[in-house]
Amino acid sequence: MDAQHLDLLYLIVAAAVATYVTRFGGYVLITQLKNIPPRVESALNAVPAAVLTTLVAPAFVYGGMDVAAAMLVAFVVGLRFSTLRMLLVGWIAVMAIRHLIM
């Protein structure tokens, strides 16, 4: 295995260890508390939105105009309808844009 692949392997292992330690540490910390302070509860409530943002933002920025337009259409539909309809309309939008423009 060459040095570049070995460095990548070390990076993956380090990221896995850091993820495990933070998850386990958070679990231990929360189980030791009798009551969760309001600021901690607010931070925990913000986690799903932060995770969703980290998943969606790169695709929106680097995915191309078709993906960005489909995401905007899906967002607008998602404000009014169920998740399944939002996903279906987003998929149809990206396929239509790719078929008509590209």
N, CA, C and O of each residue as an XYZ file, in Angstrom:
408
protein
N       0.864     -1.172      0.000
C       0.000      0.000      0.000
C       0.908      1.232      0.000
O       1.828      1.330      0.813
N       0.649      2.167     -0.910
C       1.508      3.343     -0.983
C       1.128      4.362      0.097
O       0.118      4.206      0.783
N       1.946      5.399      0.235
C       1.800      6.367      1.322
C       0.478      7.124      1.245
O      -0.118      7.430      2.278
N       0.014      7.429      0.037
C      -1.233      8.178     -0.105
C      -2.415      7.364      0.397
O      -3.279      7.886      1.101
N      -2.453      6.090      0.037
C      -3.543      5.242      0.504
C      -3.466      5.009      2.004
O      -4.493      4.925      2.677
N      -2.263      4.905      2.523
C      -2.082      4.718      3.957
C      -2.545      5.960      4.722
O      -3.163      5.840      5.780
N      -2.249      7.151      4.195
C      -2.724      8.390      4.821
C      -4.244      8.454      4.817
O      -4.852      8.876      5.801
N      -4.854      8.041      3.727
C      -6.308      8.033      3.645
C      -6.902      7.043      4.649
O      -7.915      7.332      5.286
N      -6.282      5.900      4.783
C      -6.740      4.914      5.762
C      -6.650      5.474      7.175
O      -7.577      5.302      7.966
N      -5.544      6.145      7.503
C      -5.388      6.760      8.824
C      -6.454      7.832      9.056
O      -6.988      7.947     10.159
N      -6.760      8.605      8.036
C      -7.779      9.638      8.149
C      -9.148      9.029      8.423
O      -9.890      9.527      9.270
N      -9.483      7.971      7.722
C     -10.776      7.315      7.925
C     -10.866      6.727      9.328
O     -11.890      6.868      9.997
N      -9.810      6.075      9.772
C      -9.805      5.498     11.124
C      -9.912      6.603     12.174
O     -10.662      6.462     13.141
N      -9.176      7.694     11.998
C      -9.241      8.802     12.958
C     -10.635      9.411     13.000
O     -11.135      9.738     14.077
N     -11.260      9.566     11.854
C     -12.622     10.104     11.818
C     -13.604      9.158     12.496
O     -14.511      9.598     13.202
N     -13.421      7.862     12.283
C     -14.301      6.884     12.927
C     -14.137      6.906     14.440
O     -15.123      6.854     15.175
N     -12.904      6.984     14.903
C     -12.649      7.037     16.352
C     -13.233      8.318     16.941
O     -13.871      8.280     17.994
N     -13.023      9.441     16.277
C     -13.561     10.712     16.773
C     -15.085     10.679     16.824
O     -15.688     11.183     17.771
N     -15.700     10.093     15.818
C     -17.160      9.982     15.807
C     -17.644      9.109     16.958
O     -18.588      9.470     17.662
N     -17.006      7.973     17.147
C     -17.409      7.066     18.225
C     -17.221      7.717     19.588
O     -18.104      7.625     20.440
N     -16.079      8.377     19.807
C     -15.801      8.995     21.108
C     -16.810     10.107     21.409
O     -17.298     10.209     22.535
N     -17.124     10.937     20.416
C     -18.084     12.012     20.664
C     -19.487     11.475     20.896
O     -20.214     12.001     21.739
N     -19.877     10.452     20.175
C     -21.204      9.871     20.398
C     -21.296      9.209     21.769
O     -22.265      9.413     22.502
N     -20.293      8.425     22.107
C     -20.285      7.749     23.397
C     -20.187      8.763     24.541
O     -20.867      8.635     25.559
N     -19.329      9.772     24.357
C     -19.200     10.808     25.380
C     -20.489     11.585     25.578
O     -20.861     11.894     26.710
N     -21.170     11.900     24.496
C     -22.455     12.592     24.602
C     -23.493     11.751     25.309
O     -24.266     12.261     26.121
N     -23.515     10.470     25.006
C     -24.457      9.567     25.677
C     -24.179      9.510     27.173
O     -25.099      9.605     27.985
N     -22.912      9.353     27.534
C     -22.543      9.287     28.957
C     -22.897     10.599     29.652
O     -23.421     10.587     30.766
N     -22.616     11.719     29.009
C     -22.910     13.021     29.599
C     -24.410     13.201     29.826
O     -24.826     13.631     30.902
N     -25.210     12.879     28.836
C     -26.657     13.067     28.950
C     -27.254     12.134     30.008
O     -28.155     12.533     30.746
N     -26.761     10.901     30.085
C     -27.325      9.966     31.072
C     -26.961     10.360     32.497
O     -27.644      9.943     33.433
N     -25.908     11.147     32.693
C     -25.514     11.576     34.032
C     -26.329     12.777     34.524
O     -26.345     13.064     35.721
N     -26.991     13.464     33.627
C     -27.761     14.649     34.003
C     -29.139     14.259     34.517
O     -29.799     13.391     33.946
N     -29.569     14.902     35.592
C     -30.935     14.687     36.095
C     -31.940     15.419     35.205
O     -32.957     14.858     34.798
N     -31.633     16.669     34.917
C     -32.456     17.485     34.017
C     -31.548     18.056     32.943
O     -30.417     18.458     33.218
N     -32.048     18.087     31.730
C     -31.267     18.660     30.632
C     -31.469     20.172     30.652
O     -32.604     20.644     30.592
N     -30.380     20.935     30.736
C     -30.508     22.401     30.732
C     -31.149     22.886     29.432
O     -30.983     22.262     28.384
N     -31.877     23.995     29.502
C     -32.564     24.502     28.309
C     -31.630     24.780     27.128
O     -32.008     24.549     25.979
N     -30.431     25.267     27.393
C     -29.503     25.553     26.291
C     -29.044     24.272     25.614
O     -28.892     24.230     24.393
N     -28.821     23.223     26.407
C     -28.423     21.932     25.831
C     -29.573     21.357     25.031
O     -29.368     20.817     23.944
N     -30.783     21.469     25.562
C     -31.958     20.970     24.840
C     -32.147     21.718     23.522
O     -32.489     21.107     22.509
N     -31.931     23.024     23.525
C     -32.033     23.807     22.291
C     -30.977     23.371     21.279
O     -31.259     23.267     20.085
N     -29.763     23.116     21.759
C     -28.698     22.660     20.863
C     -29.036     21.297     20.280
O     -28.819     21.063     19.091
N     -29.560     20.404     21.090
C     -29.934     19.077     20.600
C     -31.092     19.154     19.608
O     -31.152     18.368     18.662
N     -31.994     20.079     19.814
C     -33.102     20.250     18.875
C     -32.631     20.792     17.530
O     -33.306     20.599     16.519
N     -31.486     21.465     17.504
C     -30.956     22.030     16.257
C     -30.162     21.008     15.444
O     -29.850     21.265     14.281
N     -29.835     19.876     16.017
C     -29.001     18.893     15.328
C     -29.631     18.373     14.032
O     -28.932     18.328     13.020
N     -30.905     17.981     14.003
C     -31.461     17.479     12.730
C     -31.372     18.490     11.588
O     -31.063     18.116     10.457
N     -31.635     19.751     11.869
C     -31.544     20.771     10.819
C     -30.105     20.941     10.353
O     -29.858     21.143      9.164
N     -29.156     20.861     11.277
C     -27.742     20.997     10.904
C     -27.290     19.821     10.044
O     -26.559     20.006      9.071
N     -27.717     18.626     10.397
C     -27.344     17.444      9.616
C     -27.961     17.516      8.224
O     -27.295     17.226      7.230
N     -29.224     17.898      8.154
C     -29.887     18.024      6.858
C     -29.183     19.054      5.986
O     -29.016     18.847      4.784
N     -28.775     20.151      6.585
C     -28.071     21.189      5.838
C     -26.751     20.673      5.281
O     -26.401     20.967      4.138
N     -26.020     19.905      6.081
C     -24.737     19.391      5.597
C     -24.912     18.367      4.487
O     -23.998     18.158      3.688
N     -26.067     17.729      4.426
C     -26.321     16.772      3.353
C     -26.824     17.453      2.084
O     -26.476     17.042      0.978
N     -27.634     18.481      2.240
C     -28.285     19.116      1.093
C     -27.427     20.210      0.456
O     -27.411     20.334     -0.768
N     -26.726     20.993      1.245
C     -25.993     22.152      0.724
C     -24.967     21.788     -0.347
O     -24.938     22.453     -1.383
N     -24.121     20.769     -0.159
C     -23.160     20.460     -1.233
C     -23.831     20.066     -2.548
O     -23.369     20.457     -3.620
N     -24.905     19.301     -2.475
C     -25.616     18.919     -3.698
C     -26.224     20.145     -4.368
O     -26.226     20.246     -5.595
N     -26.741     21.076     -3.571
C     -27.346     22.280     -4.126
C     -26.293     23.147     -4.807
O     -26.541     23.687     -5.885
N     -25.128     23.284     -4.195
C     -24.091     24.166     -4.716
C     -23.331     23.532     -5.880
O     -23.057     24.194     -6.882
N     -22.991     22.248     -5.745
C     -22.115     21.610     -6.730
C     -22.833     20.633     -7.661
O     -22.204     20.073     -8.559
N     -24.126     20.418     -7.468
C     -24.844     19.423     -8.250
C     -25.258     19.874     -9.633
O     -25.687     19.051    -10.442
N     -25.145     21.138     -9.921
C     -25.556     21.645    -11.224
C     -26.890     22.365    -11.139
O     -27.596     22.307    -10.133
N     -27.209     23.046    -12.230
C     -28.450     23.831    -12.251
C     -29.688     22.940    -12.187
O     -30.697     23.331    -11.600
N     -29.624     21.753    -12.779
C     -30.781     20.872    -12.753
C     -31.103     20.420    -11.332
O     -32.267     20.385    -10.932
N     -30.078     20.078    -10.584
C     -30.283     19.638     -9.201
C     -30.760     20.798     -8.334
O     -31.668     20.628     -7.521
N     -30.163     21.969     -8.498
C     -30.564     23.134     -7.714
C     -32.020     23.515     -8.002
O     -32.778     23.805     -7.077
N     -32.408     23.516     -9.265
C     -33.792     23.848     -9.621
C     -34.763     22.809     -9.059
O     -35.824     23.164     -8.545
N     -34.404     21.526     -9.156
C     -35.268     20.482     -8.619
C     -35.387     20.590     -7.111
O     -36.456     20.343     -6.553
N     -34.308     20.955     -6.449
C     -34.367     21.131     -4.995
C     -35.272     22.298     -4.610
O     -36.018     22.216     -3.634
N     -35.205     23.372     -5.372
C     -36.092     24.505     -5.092
C     -37.554     24.131     -5.304
O     -38.417     24.495     -4.506
N     -37.825     23.403     -6.380
C     -39.197     22.943     -6.629
C     -39.651     22.023     -5.500
O     -40.765     22.164     -4.996
N     -38.799     21.086     -5.103
C     -39.147     20.162     -4.024
C     -39.357     20.905     -2.709
O     -40.239     20.548     -1.927
N     -38.553     21.937     -2.462
C     -38.720     22.730     -1.245
C     -40.090     23.396     -1.206
O     -40.781     23.348     -0.189
N     -40.476     24.013     -2.310
C     -41.778     24.691     -2.363
C     -42.913     23.684     -2.192
O     -43.871     23.945     -1.465
N     -42.809     22.542     -2.856
C     -43.835     21.509     -2.720
C     -43.852     20.965     -1.291
O     -44.919     20.679     -0.748
N     -42.666     20.820     -0.679
C     -42.573     20.304      0.675
C     -43.196     21.212      1.716
O     -43.554     20.751      2.800
N     -43.331     22.489      1.412
C     -43.989     23.403      2.344
C     -45.477     23.115      2.463
O     -46.102     23.462      3.465
N     -46.037     22.493      1.459
C     -47.495     22.297      1.430
C     -47.908     20.833      1.518
O     -48.966     20.526      2.067
N     -47.090     19.924      0.986
C     -47.511     18.527      0.871
C     -46.601     17.596      1.667
O     -45.641     18.036      2.300
N     -46.914     16.324      1.625
C     -46.177     15.309      2.377
C     -44.783     15.084      1.788
O     -44.472     15.525      0.682
N     -43.966     14.391      2.557
C     -42.596     14.109      2.135
C     -42.556     13.264      0.871
O     -41.734     13.506     -0.013
N     -43.430     12.285      0.781
C     -43.448     11.421     -0.394
C     -43.765     12.221     -1.654
O     -43.126     12.029     -2.688
N     -44.732     13.100     -1.572
C     -45.055     13.948     -2.735
C     -43.892     14.874     -3.069
O     -43.584     15.097     -4.240
N     -43.249     15.411     -2.042
C     -42.111     16.291     -2.269
C     -40.995     15.549     -3.003
O     -40.427     16.077     -3.959
N     -40.678     14.334     -2.563
C     -39.639     13.545     -3.220
C     -40.021     13.206     -4.652
O     -39.188     13.274     -5.556
N     -41.274     12.843     -4.856
C     -41.747     12.494     -6.191
C     -41.669     13.696     -7.137
O     -41.188     13.572     -8.263
N     -42.138     14.845     -6.683
C     -42.102     16.050     -7.527
C     -40.660     16.478     -7.783
O     -40.338     16.899     -8.894
N     -39.784     16.382     -6.780
C     -38.376     16.715     -6.979
C     -37.719     15.815     -8.002
O     -36.955     16.279     -8.849
N     -38.015     14.520     -7.925
C     -37.460     13.562     -8.882
C     -37.975     13.859    -10.293
O     -37.204     13.872    -11.253
N     -39.273     14.094    -10.406
C     -39.852     14.422    -11.713
C     -39.232     15.720    -12.251
O     -38.939     15.820    -13.443
N     -39.036     16.699    -11.383
C     -38.466     17.981    -11.823
C     -37.046     17.802    -12.351
O     -36.715     18.341    -13.407
N     -36.209     17.064    -11.648
C     -34.825     16.898    -12.118
C     -34.789     16.086    -13.411
O     -33.976     16.370    -14.290
N     -35.646     15.095    -13.539
C     -35.678     14.316    -14.782
C     -36.184     15.162    -15.947
O     -35.651     15.077    -17.054
N     -37.209     15.977    -15.704
C     -37.735     16.829    -16.766
C     -36.715     17.866    -17.201
O     -36.544     18.115    -18.395
N     -36.031     18.475    -16.225
C     -35.018     19.484    -16.555
C     -33.883     18.845    -17.348
O     -33.420     19.409    -18.339
N     -33.439     17.677    -16.916
C     -32.361     16.996    -17.645
C     -32.787     16.597    -19.044
O     -31.985     16.656    -19.975
N     -34.037     16.191    -19.207
C     -34.519     15.769    -20.517
C     -34.710     16.979    -21.451
O     -34.365     16.914    -22.631
N     -35.250     18.058    -20.926
C     -35.574     19.202    -21.767
C     -34.375     20.108    -22.047
O     -34.268     20.661    -23.142
N     -33.484     20.267    -21.089
C     -32.400     21.235    -21.236
C     -31.094     20.570    -21.621
O     -30.364     21.099    -22.459
N     -30.787     19.455    -21.050
C     -29.457     18.865    -21.256
C     -29.474     17.874    -22.345
O     -28.442     17.279    -22.654
